[in-house]
Amino acid sequence: MRVVQNKKASEKHYRRIDEIKPKTGVVRLIRLTEKQYNNIYMVTGEPDYQEKVVL
């Protein structure tokens, strides 16, 4: 995750990632505004085994 001030700054990081992309596989990027991020809704159940081990 990377927080940037504006769209122009995010484009800079998109270009940097494009320059170092892996030869195989996929890199997915998503751009969210602060308003969109604040509207994230999380639905959770009981922690699974791996989460219990880490906690």
C-alpha distance matrix in Angstrom:
0.0 3.8 6.7 9.9 13.5 14.7 15.0 16.6 13.8 11.4 14.3 14.5 11.2 12.3 15.5 14.3 12.6 15.8 17.9 16.6 16.3 18.2 21.9 21.6 19.1 16.5 13.0 11.7 9.6 9.6 10.0 10.8 13.0 13.2 16.3 14.8 12.1 15.1 17.1 15.1 17.9 17.6 20.6 21.1 24.1 25.4 23.2 23.9 25.5 22.4 20.7 24.1 24.3 21.0 22.0
3.8 0.0 3.8 6.4 10.1 11.6 12.3 13.6 10.5 8.7 12.0 11.8 8.9 10.8 13.9 12.7 12.0 15.3 17.0 16.4 16.8 19.3 22.9 23.2 21.0 18.3 14.6 13.4 10.6 10.5 9.7 10.6 12.0 12.3 15.8 15.1 12.7 15.6 18.0 16.8 19.9 20.2 23.4 24.2 27.4 28.7 26.6 27.6 29.1 26.0 24.3 27.5 27.7 24.2 25.0
6.7 3.8 0.0 3.8 7.0 9.1 10.8 12.4 9.4 8.5 12.2 12.4 10.5 12.6 15.6 15.0 14.8 17.9 19.7 19.5 20.0 22.7 26.3 26.6 24.4 21.5 17.8 16.1 12.8 11.7 9.8 9.6 9.9 9.6 13.3 13.4 11.2 13.6 16.5 16.0 19.4 20.2 23.8 24.9 28.3 29.9 28.0 29.4 31.2 28.3 26.2 29.3 29.8 26.3 26.6
9.9 6.4 3.8 0.0 3.8 5.8 7.9 8.9 6.1 6.2 9.9 10.0 9.2 11.6 14.1 14.0 14.6 17.3 18.9 19.5 20.3 23.5 26.8 27.5 25.6 22.7 18.9 17.3 13.7 12.7 10.1 10.4 9.9 10.3 13.9 14.4 13.1 15.5 18.3 18.4 22.0 23.2 26.8 28.2 31.7 33.4 31.7 33.0 34.9 32.0 29.9 33.1 33.5 30.0 30.3
13.5 10.1 7.0 3.8 0.0 3.8 7.3 8.3 6.5 8.0 11.1 11.6 11.9 14.1 16.3 16.6 17.7 20.0 21.6 22.6 23.5 26.8 30.0 30.8 29.0 25.9 22.2 20.3 16.6 15.1 11.9 11.6 10.0 10.1 13.4 14.8 14.1 15.8 18.7 19.5 23.3 25.0 28.7 30.4 34.0 35.8 34.4 35.9 37.9 35.2 32.9 36.0 36.6 33.1 33.2
14.7 11.6 9.1 5.8 3.8 0.0 3.8 5.5 5.5 6.5 8.9 10.4 11.3 12.7 14.8 16.0 17.1 18.8 20.7 22.2 22.7 26.2 29.1 29.9 28.1 24.9 21.4 19.3 15.5 13.9 10.4 10.6 9.0 10.4 13.1 14.1 14.3 16.5 18.7 19.7 23.5 25.5 29.1 31.2 34.8 36.9 35.7 37.0 39.2 36.5 34.4 37.7 38.4 35.1 35.3
15.0 12.3 10.8 7.9 7.3 3.8 0.0 3.8 5.4 5.0 6.2 8.8 10.0 10.3 12.4 14.4 15.3 16.3 18.6 20.4 20.6 24.1 26.8 27.5 25.8 22.5 19.2 17.1 13.4 12.0 8.7 10.0 9.3 11.8 14.1 14.3 15.0 17.6 19.3 20.0 23.7 25.7 29.2 31.3 34.9 37.2 36.0 37.0 39.3 36.6 34.8 38.2 38.9 35.7 36.3
16.6 13.6 12.4 8.9 8.3 5.5 3.8 0.0 3.8 5.4 5.2 6.6 9.1 9.9 10.9 12.9 14.6 15.5 17.1 19.3 20.1 23.8 26.3 27.6 26.4 23.3 20.1 18.6 15.2 14.6 11.8 13.5 13.0 15.2 17.8 18.0 18.5 21.1 23.0 23.6 27.3 29.1 32.5 34.5 38.0 40.2 38.7 39.6 41.6 38.7 37.1 40.5 40.9 37.6 38.3
13.8 10.5 9.4 6.1 6.5 5.5 5.4 3.8 0.0 3.8 5.4 5.2 6.8 8.9 10.2 11.0 12.8 14.5 15.8 17.5 18.7 22.3 25.1 26.5 25.2 22.3 18.8 17.6 14.2 13.9 11.4 13.1 12.9 14.5 17.7 17.9 17.6 20.3 22.5 22.7 26.4 27.8 31.3 32.9 36.4 38.2 36.5 37.4 39.2 36.1 34.5 37.9 38.1 34.7 35.4
11.4 8.7 8.5 6.2 8.0 6.5 5.0 5.4 3.8 0.0 3.8 5.3 5.2 6.2 8.7 9.9 10.6 12.3 14.4 15.8 16.2 19.7 22.6 23.6 22.0 18.9 15.4 13.9 10.4 10.2 7.9 10.3 11.0 13.3 16.2 15.7 15.4 18.5 20.3 20.2 23.8 25.1 28.4 30.0 33.4 35.4 33.7 34.4 36.3 33.3 31.9 35.3 35.6 32.4 33.3
14.3 12.0 12.2 9.9 11.1 8.9 6.2 5.2 5.4 3.8 0.0 3.8 5.4 4.9 6.2 8.6 9.9 10.4 12.4 14.6 15.1 18.8 21.2 22.5 21.3 18.4 15.2 14.1 11.1 11.5 9.9 12.8 13.8 16.5 19.1 18.3 18.4 21.7 23.2 23.0 26.5 27.8 31.0 32.7 36.0 38.1 36.4 36.8 38.7 35.7 34.5 38.0 38.2 35.1 36.2
14.5 11.8 12.4 10.0 11.6 10.4 8.8 6.6 5.2 5.3 3.8 0.0 3.8 5.5 5.3 6.4 8.8 9.9 10.9 13.0 14.4 18.1 20.7 22.4 21.7 19.2 16.0 15.7 12.9 14.0 12.6 15.5 16.3 18.5 21.5 21.0 20.6 23.7 25.6 25.2 28.8 29.8 33.0 34.4 37.6 39.3 37.3 37.7 39.2 36.0 34.9 38.4 38.2 35.0 36.2
11.2 8.9 10.5 9.2 11.9 11.3 10.0 9.1 6.8 5.2 5.4 3.8 0.0 3.8 5.3 4.9 6.1 8.5 9.8 10.9 12.0 15.6 18.6 20.0 19.0 16.5 13.0 12.8 10.2 11.7 11.1 14.0 15.5 17.5 20.6 19.7 18.8 22.1 24.0 23.1 26.5 27.1 30.2 31.3 34.4 36.0 33.9 34.2 35.5 32.3 31.3 34.8 34.5 31.3 32.7
12.3 10.8 12.6 11.6 14.1 12.7 10.3 9.9 8.9 6.2 4.9 5.5 3.8 0.0 3.8 5.5 5.2 6.2 8.7 10.3 10.3 14.0 16.6 17.7 16.6 13.9 10.7 10.3 8.0 9.9 9.9 13.5 15.5 18.1 20.8 19.3 18.9 22.5 23.7 22.7 26.0 26.7 29.5 30.8 33.9 35.7 33.8 33.8 35.4 32.2 31.4 35.1 35.0 32.0 33.5
15.5 13.9 15.6 14.1 16.3 14.8 12.4 10.9 10.2 8.7 6.2 5.3 5.3 3.8 0.0 3.8 5.4 5.0 6.3 8.9 9.9 13.7 15.8 17.7 17.4 15.2 12.6 13.1 11.4 13.6 13.6 17.1 19.0 21.5 24.3 23.0 22.6 26.1 27.5 26.6 29.8 30.5 33.3 34.5 37.4 39.2 37.1 37.0 38.3 35.1 34.5 38.1 37.7 34.7 36.5
14.3 12.7 15.0 14.0 16.6 16.0 14.4 12.9 11.0 9.9 8.6 6.4 4.9 5.5 3.8 0.0 3.8 5.4 5.2 6.7 8.7 12.3 15.0 17.1 17.0 15.2 12.4 13.6 12.2 14.8 15.0 18.3 20.2 22.3 25.4 24.1 23.2 26.7 28.3 27.1 30.2 30.5 33.3 34.1 36.9 38.3 36.0 35.8 36.8 33.4 32.9 36.4 35.7 32.6 34.5
12.6 12.0 14.8 14.6 17.7 17.1 15.3 14.6 12.8 10.6 9.9 8.8 6.1 5.2 5.4 3.8 0.0 3.8 5.4 5.3 5.9 9.5 12.5 14.0 13.4 11.6 8.6 10.1 9.4 12.5 13.6 17.1 19.6 21.7 24.6 22.9 21.8 25.4 26.7 25.1 28.0 28.0 30.5 31.3 33.9 35.3 33.0 32.6 33.6 30.3 29.9 33.5 32.9 30.0 32.0
15.8 15.3 17.9 17.3 20.0 18.8 16.3 15.5 14.5 12.3 10.4 9.9 8.5 6.2 5.0 5.4 3.8 0.0 3.8 5.6 5.2 8.9 10.9 12.8 12.7 11.0 9.0 10.7 10.5 13.7 15.0 18.7 21.2 23.8 26.4 24.5 23.9 27.6 28.6 27.1 29.9 30.1 32.5 33.4 36.0 37.6 35.4 34.8 35.9 32.6 32.5 36.2 35.6 32.9 35.1
17.9 17.0 19.7 18.9 21.6 20.7 18.6 17.1 15.8 14.4 12.4 10.9 9.8 8.7 6.3 5.2 5.4 3.8 0.0 3.8 5.8 9.1 10.8 13.6 14.4 13.5 11.9 14.1 14.0 17.2 18.3 21.9 24.2 26.6 29.4 27.7 26.9 30.6 31.8 30.3 33.1 33.2 35.6 36.3 38.8 40.1 37.7 37.0 37.8 34.4 34.4 38.0 37.1 34.3 36.6
16.6 16.4 19.5 19.5 22.6 22.2 20.4 19.3 17.5 15.8 14.6 13.0 10.9 10.3 8.9 6.7 5.3 5.6 3.8 0.0 3.8 6.5 9.0 11.6 12.4 12.0 10.4 13.3 13.7 17.2 18.8 22.2 24.8 26.9 29.8 28.0 26.7 30.3 31.6 29.7 32.3 32.0 34.2 34.5 36.8 37.9 35.2 34.3 34.9 31.4 31.6 35.1 33.9 31.2 33.7
16.3 16.8 20.0 20.3 23.5 22.7 20.6 20.1 18.7 16.2 15.1 14.4 12.0 10.3 9.9 8.7 5.9 5.2 5.8 3.8 0.0 3.8 6.6 8.4 8.8 8.3 7.3 10.5 11.8 15.5 17.7 21.2 24.2 26.5 29.0 26.8 25.7 29.4 30.2 28.1 30.5 30.1 32.1 32.5 34.7 35.8 33.4 32.3 33.0 29.7 30.1 33.7 32.7 30.3 32.8
18.2 19.3 22.7 23.5 26.8 26.2 24.1 23.8 22.3 19.7 18.8 18.1 15.6 14.0 13.7 12.3 9.5 8.9 9.1 6.5 3.8 0.0 3.8 5.4 6.5 7.7 8.1 11.8 14.0 17.8 20.4 23.7 26.9 29.1 31.6 29.1 27.8 31.5 32.1 29.7 31.7 30.9 32.5 32.6 34.4 35.3 32.8 31.3 31.7 28.4 29.3 32.7 31.5 29.4 32.3
21.9 22.9 26.3 26.8 30.0 29.1 26.8 26.3 25.1 22.6 21.2 20.7 18.6 16.6 15.8 15.0 12.5 10.9 10.8 9.0 6.6 3.8 0.0 3.8 6.9 9.0 10.7 14.2 16.7 20.4 23.1 26.6 29.8 32.2 34.5 31.9 30.9 34.6 35.0 32.6 34.5 33.7 35.1 35.2 36.9 37.9 35.4 33.7 34.0 30.8 32.0 35.5 34.2 32.3 35.4
21.6 23.2 26.6 27.5 30.8 29.9 27.5 27.6 26.5 23.6 22.5 22.4 20.0 17.7 17.7 17.1 14.0 12.8 13.6 11.6 8.4 5.4 3.8 0.0 3.8 6.9 9.6 13.0 16.1 19.7 22.8 26.0 29.5 31.9 33.9 31.0 30.0 33.7 33.7 31.1 32.7 31.7 32.7 32.7 34.2 35.2 32.9 30.9 31.3 28.4 29.8 33.2 32.1 30.5 33.6
19.1 21.0 24.4 25.6 29.0 28.1 25.8 26.4 25.2 22.0 21.3 21.7 19.0 16.6 17.4 17.0 13.4 12.7 14.4 12.4 8.8 6.5 6.9 3.8 0.0 3.8 6.9 10.0 13.5 16.8 20.2 23.2 26.8 29.1 30.9 27.8 26.9 30.5 30.3 27.6 29.0 28.0 29.0 29.1 30.6 31.7 29.5 27.7 28.3 25.5 26.7 30.3 29.4 27.8 30.8
16.5 18.3 21.5 22.7 25.9 24.9 22.5 23.3 22.3 18.9 18.4 19.2 16.5 13.9 15.2 15.2 11.6 11.0 13.5 12.0 8.3 7.7 9.0 6.9 3.8 0.0 3.8 6.4 9.9 13.2 16.6 19.6 23.2 25.6 27.3 24.3 23.5 27.1 27.0 24.4 26.0 25.3 26.6 27.0 28.9 30.4 28.4 27.0 28.1 25.3 26.0 29.7 29.3 27.4 30.0
13.0 14.6 17.8 18.9 22.2 21.4 19.2 20.1 18.8 15.4 15.2 16.0 13.0 10.7 12.6 12.4 8.6 9.0 11.9 10.4 7.3 8.1 10.7 9.6 6.9 3.8 0.0 3.8 6.7 10.2 13.4 16.5 20.0 22.3 24.3 21.5 20.5 24.2 24.4 22.0 24.0 23.5 25.2 25.8 28.0 29.6 27.5 26.5 27.8 24.8 25.0 28.8 28.4 26.2 28.5
11.7 13.4 16.1 17.3 20.3 19.3 17.1 18.6 17.6 13.9 14.1 15.7 12.8 10.3 13.1 13.6 10.1 10.7 14.1 13.3 10.5 11.8 14.2 13.0 10.0 6.4 3.8 0.0 3.8 6.8 10.3 13.2 16.8 19.3 21.0 18.0 17.2 21.0 20.9 18.6 20.8 20.6 22.5 23.5 26.0 28.0 26.2 25.7 27.4 24.7 24.4 28.2 28.4 26.1 28.1
9.6 10.6 12.8 13.7 16.6 15.5 13.4 15.2 14.2 10.4 11.1 12.9 10.2 8.0 11.4 12.2 9.4 10.5 14.0 13.7 11.8 14.0 16.7 16.1 13.5 9.9 6.7 3.8 0.0 3.8 6.8 10.0 13.4 15.9 17.9 15.2 14.6 18.3 18.7 16.9 19.6 19.9 22.3 23.7 26.6 28.6 27.0 26.9 28.8 26.1 25.3 29.1 29.4 26.8 28.4
9.6 10.5 11.7 12.7 15.1 13.9 12.0 14.6 13.9 10.2 11.5 14.0 11.7 9.9 13.6 14.8 12.5 13.7 17.2 17.2 15.5 17.8 20.4 19.7 16.8 13.2 10.2 6.8 3.8 0.0 3.8 6.5 10.1 12.7 14.3 11.5 11.2 15.0 15.2 13.7 16.6 17.5 20.2 22.0 25.1 27.5 26.3 26.6 29.0 26.5 25.3 29.0 29.8 27.2 28.3
10.0 9.7 9.8 10.1 11.9 10.4 8.7 11.8 11.4 7.9 9.9 12.6 11.1 9.9 13.6 15.0 13.6 15.0 18.3 18.8 17.7 20.4 23.1 22.8 20.2 16.6 13.4 10.3 6.8 3.8 0.0 3.8 6.8 9.8 11.7 9.5 9.7 13.3 14.0 13.4 16.8 18.3 21.4 23.5 26.9 29.3 28.2 29.0 31.4 29.0 27.4 31.0 31.9 29.1 29.8
10.8 10.6 9.6 10.4 11.6 10.6 10.0 13.5 13.1 10.3 12.8 15.5 14.0 13.5 17.1 18.3 17.1 18.7 21.9 22.2 21.2 23.7 26.6 26.0 23.2 19.6 16.5 13.2 10.0 6.5 3.8 0.0 3.7 6.5 8.0 5.8 6.1 9.6 10.4 10.3 14.0 15.9 19.2 21.6 25.2 27.8 27.0 28.2 30.9 28.7 26.7 30.1 31.4 28.6 28.8
13.0 12.0 9.9 9.9 10.0 9.0 9.3 13.0 12.9 11.0 13.8 16.3 15.5 15.5 19.0 20.2 19.6 21.2 24.2 24.8 24.2 26.9 29.8 29.5 26.8 23.2 20.0 16.8 13.4 10.1 6.8 3.7 0.0 3.8 5.3 5.1 6.2 8.6 10.0 11.2 14.9 17.4 20.9 23.4 27.1 29.7 29.1 30.7 33.4 31.3 29.1 32.3 33.7 30.8 30.7
13.2 12.3 9.6 10.3 10.1 10.4 11.8 15.2 14.5 13.3 16.5 18.5 17.5 18.1 21.5 22.3 21.7 23.8 26.6 26.9 26.5 29.1 32.2 31.9 29.1 25.6 22.3 19.3 15.9 12.7 9.8 6.5 3.8 0.0 3.8 5.5 5.0 6.1 8.7 10.3 14.0 16.4 20.1 22.4 26.2 28.6 28.0 30.0 32.7 30.7 28.0 31.0 32.6 29.6 29.0
16.3 15.8 13.3 13.9 13.4 13.1 14.1 17.8 17.7 16.2 19.1 21.5 20.6 20.8 24.3 25.4 24.6 26.4 29.4 29.8 29.0 31.6 34.5 33.9 30.9 27.3 24.3 21.0 17.9 14.3 11.7 8.0 5.3 3.8 0.0 3.8 5.4 5.1 6.5 9.2 12.5 15.6 19.1 21.9 25.7 28.4 28.3 30.5 33.5 31.8 29.1 32.0 33.9 31.2 30.4
14.8 15.1 13.4 14.4 14.8 14.1 14.3 18.0 17.9 15.7 18.3 21.0 19.7 19.3 23.0 24.1 22.9 24.5 27.7 28.0 26.8 29.1 31.9 31.0 27.8 24.3 21.5 18.0 15.2 11.5 9.5 5.8 5.1 5.5 3.8 0.0 3.8 5.4 5.2 6.8 10.3 13.3 16.7 19.6 23.3 26.2 26.1 28.0 31.0 29.4 27.0 30.0 32.0 29.4 29.0
12.1 12.7 11.2 13.1 14.1 14.3 15.0 18.5 17.6 15.4 18.4 20.6 18.8 18.9 22.6 23.2 21.8 23.9 26.9 26.7 25.7 27.8 30.9 30.0 26.9 23.5 20.5 17.2 14.6 11.2 9.7 6.1 6.2 5.0 5.4 3.8 0.0 3.8 5.4 5.5 9.3 11.5 15.1 17.5 21.3 23.8 23.4 25.4 28.2 26.5 23.9 26.9 28.7 26.0 25.5
15.1 15.6 13.6 15.5 15.8 16.5 17.6 21.1 20.3 18.5 21.7 23.7 22.1 22.5 26.1 26.7 25.4 27.6 30.6 30.3 29.4 31.5 34.6 33.7 30.5 27.1 24.2 21.0 18.3 15.0 13.3 9.6 8.6 6.1 5.1 5.4 3.8 0.0 3.8 5.6 8.7 11.3 14.9 17.4 21.2 23.7 23.6 26.0 29.1 27.6 24.7 27.3 29.5 26.8 25.8
17.1 18.0 16.5 18.3 18.7 18.7 19.3 23.0 22.5 20.3 23.2 25.6 24.0 23.7 27.5 28.3 26.7 28.6 31.8 31.6 30.2 32.1 35.0 33.7 30.3 27.0 24.4 20.9 18.7 15.2 14.0 10.4 10.0 8.7 6.5 5.2 5.4 3.8 0.0 3.8 6.3 9.7 13.0 16.0 19.7 22.7 23.1 25.4 28.7 27.6 24.8 27.5 29.9 27.6 26.7
15.1 16.8 16.0 18.4 19.5 19.7 20.0 23.6 22.7 20.2 23.0 25.2 23.1 22.7 26.6 27.1 25.1 27.1 30.3 29.7 28.1 29.7 32.6 31.1 27.6 24.4 22.0 18.6 16.9 13.7 13.4 10.3 11.2 10.3 9.2 6.8 5.5 5.6 3.8 0.0 3.8 6.5 10.0 12.8 16.6 19.5 19.7 21.8 25.1 23.9 21.3 24.1 26.5 24.3 23.6
17.9 19.9 19.4 22.0 23.3 23.5 23.7 27.3 26.4 23.8 26.5 28.8 26.5 26.0 29.8 30.2 28.0 29.9 33.1 32.3 30.5 31.7 34.5 32.7 29.0 26.0 24.0 20.8 19.6 16.6 16.8 14.0 14.9 14.0 12.5 10.3 9.3 8.7 6.3 3.8 0.0 3.8 6.7 10.0 13.6 16.7 17.5 19.8 23.3 22.7 20.0 22.5 25.3 23.6 22.6
17.6 20.2 20.2 23.2 25.0 25.5 25.7 29.1 27.8 25.1 27.8 29.8 27.1 26.7 30.5 30.5 28.0 30.1 33.2 32.0 30.1 30.9 33.7 31.7 28.0 25.3 23.5 20.6 19.9 17.5 18.3 15.9 17.4 16.4 15.6 13.3 11.5 11.3 9.7 6.5 3.8 0.0 3.8 6.4 10.1 13.1 13.7 16.0 19.5 19.0 16.4 18.8 21.7 20.1 19.2
20.6 23.4 23.8 26.8 28.7 29.1 29.2 32.5 31.3 28.4 31.0 33.0 30.2 29.5 33.3 33.3 30.5 32.5 35.6 34.2 32.1 32.5 35.1 32.7 29.0 26.6 25.2 22.5 22.3 20.2 21.4 19.2 20.9 20.1 19.1 16.7 15.1 14.9 13.0 10.0 6.7 3.8 0.0 3.8 7.0 10.5 11.9 14.1 17.8 18.0 15.6 17.7 20.9 20.0 19.1
21.1 24.2 24.9 28.2 30.4 31.2 31.3 34.5 32.9 30.0 32.7 34.4 31.3 30.8 34.5 34.1 31.3 33.4 36.3 34.5 32.5 32.6 35.2 32.7 29.1 27.0 25.8 23.5 23.7 22.0 23.5 21.6 23.4 22.4 21.9 19.6 17.5 17.4 16.0 12.8 10.0 6.4 3.8 0.0 3.8 6.8 8.2 10.5 14.2 14.7 12.3 14.1 17.4 16.8 15.8
24.1 27.4 28.3 31.7 34.0 34.8 34.9 38.0 36.4 33.4 36.0 37.6 34.4 33.9 37.4 36.9 33.9 36.0 38.8 36.8 34.7 34.4 36.9 34.2 30.6 28.9 28.0 26.0 26.6 25.1 26.9 25.2 27.1 26.2 25.7 23.3 21.3 21.2 19.7 16.6 13.6 10.1 7.0 3.8 0.0 3.8 6.4 8.5 12.2 13.6 11.6 12.7 16.2 16.4 15.5
25.4 28.7 29.9 33.4 35.8 36.9 37.2 40.2 38.2 35.4 38.1 39.3 36.0 35.7 39.2 38.3 35.3 37.6 40.1 37.9 35.8 35.3 37.9 35.2 31.7 30.4 29.6 28.0 28.6 27.5 29.3 27.8 29.7 28.6 28.4 26.2 23.8 23.7 22.7 19.5 16.7 13.1 10.5 6.8 3.8 0.0 3.8 6.3 9.5 11.5 9.5 9.7 13.3 14.2 13.0
23.2 26.6 28.0 31.7 34.4 35.7 36.0 38.7 36.5 33.7 36.4 37.3 33.9 33.8 37.1 36.0 33.0 35.4 37.7 35.2 33.4 32.8 35.4 32.9 29.5 28.4 27.5 26.2 27.0 26.3 28.2 27.0 29.1 28.0 28.3 26.1 23.4 23.6 23.1 19.7 17.5 13.7 11.9 8.2 6.4 3.8 0.0 3.8 6.7 7.9 5.7 6.3 9.8 10.4 9.6
23.9 27.6 29.4 33.0 35.9 37.0 37.0 39.6 37.4 34.4 36.8 37.7 34.2 33.8 37.0 35.8 32.6 34.8 37.0 34.3 32.3 31.3 33.7 30.9 27.7 27.0 26.5 25.7 26.9 26.6 29.0 28.2 30.7 30.0 30.5 28.0 25.4 26.0 25.4 21.8 19.8 16.0 14.1 10.5 8.5 6.3 3.8 0.0 3.8 5.6 5.4 6.4 8.9 10.3 10.8
25.5 29.1 31.2 34.9 37.9 39.2 39.3 41.6 39.2 36.3 38.7 39.2 35.5 35.4 38.3 36.8 33.6 35.9 37.8 34.9 33.0 31.7 34.0 31.3 28.3 28.1 27.8 27.4 28.8 29.0 31.4 30.9 33.4 32.7 33.5 31.0 28.2 29.1 28.7 25.1 23.3 19.5 17.8 14.2 12.2 9.5 6.7 3.8 0.0 3.8 5.5 5.2 6.3 8.8 10.0
22.4 26.0 28.3 32.0 35.2 36.5 36.6 38.7 36.1 33.3 35.7 36.0 32.3 32.2 35.1 33.4 30.3 32.6 34.4 31.4 29.7 28.4 30.8 28.4 25.5 25.3 24.8 24.7 26.1 26.5 29.0 28.7 31.3 30.7 31.8 29.4 26.5 27.6 27.6 23.9 22.7 19.0 18.0 14.7 13.6 11.5 7.9 5.6 3.8 0.0 3.8 5.4 5.1 6.4 8.7
20.7 24.3 26.2 29.9 32.9 34.4 34.8 37.1 34.5 31.9 34.5 34.9 31.3 31.4 34.5 32.9 29.9 32.5 34.4 31.6 30.1 29.3 32.0 29.8 26.7 26.0 25.0 24.4 25.3 25.3 27.4 26.7 29.1 28.0 29.1 27.0 23.9 24.7 24.8 21.3 20.0 16.4 15.6 12.3 11.6 9.5 5.7 5.4 5.5 3.8 0.0 3.8 5.4 5.2 6.1
24.1 27.5 29.3 33.1 36.0 37.7 38.2 40.5 37.9 35.3 38.0 38.4 34.8 35.1 38.1 36.4 33.5 36.2 38.0 35.1 33.7 32.7 35.5 33.2 30.3 29.7 28.8 28.2 29.1 29.0 31.0 30.1 32.3 31.0 32.0 30.0 26.9 27.3 27.5 24.1 22.5 18.8 17.7 14.1 12.7 9.7 6.3 6.4 5.2 5.4 3.8 0.0 3.8 5.5 5.2
24.3 27.7 29.8 33.5 36.6 38.4 38.9 40.9 38.1 35.6 38.2 38.2 34.5 35.0 37.7 35.7 32.9 35.6 37.1 33.9 32.7 31.5 34.2 32.1 29.4 29.3 28.4 28.4 29.4 29.8 31.9 31.4 33.7 32.6 33.9 32.0 28.7 29.5 29.9 26.5 25.3 21.7 20.9 17.4 16.2 13.3 9.8 8.9 6.3 5.1 5.4 3.8 0.0 3.8 5.6
21.0 24.2 26.3 30.0 33.1 35.1 35.7 37.6 34.7 32.4 35.1 35.0 31.3 32.0 34.7 32.6 30.0 32.9 34.3 31.2 30.3 29.4 32.3 30.5 27.8 27.4 26.2 26.1 26.8 27.2 29.1 28.6 30.8 29.6 31.2 29.4 26.0 26.8 27.6 24.3 23.6 20.1 20.0 16.8 16.4 14.2 10.4 10.3 8.8 6.4 5.2 5.5 3.8 0.0 3.8
22.0 25.0 26.6 30.3 33.2 35.3 36.3 38.3 35.4 33.3 36.2 36.2 32.7 33.5 36.5 34.5 32.0 35.1 36.6 33.7 32.8 32.3 35.4 33.6 30.8 30.0 28.5 28.1 28.4 28.3 29.8 28.8 30.7 29.0 30.4 29.0 25.5 25.8 26.7 23.6 22.6 19.2 19.1 15.8 15.5 13.0 9.6 10.8 10.0 8.7 6.1 5.2 5.6 3.8 0.0
